[in-house]
Amino acid sequence: MNGPLTQEMRQLLTAAFEPSSLDIINDSANHHGHTGDDGSGESHFTIVIESACFTGLSRLQRQRLVNAALGDIPGNRVHAVAIKARAPGE
């Protein structure tokens, strides 16, 4: 499913990081009926992103940058976002 939140996240991350690779995986179906499932079909995501912007940064620094780029989406408009951020060649 490529809903409006998925598209918005893709636009925000592309603008912020110019990624060489970006996958946004909607995990919401795996959490149907669980806490945080708001019925929208866009409540849980995994983001796998590769960008030169992450070179030399720790995993925590990378996650903070991705969360900052997503603005109010994590924790407010989406229940959960798992982030796998890497630099090219990792």
Secondary structure, DSSP 8 states (H G I E B T S, - for coil): ---HHHHHHHHHHHHHH--SEEEEEE-GGGGTTSTT--SSS-SEEEEEEE-GGGTT--HHHHHHHHHHHHTTTBTTTBSEEEEEEE-TT-
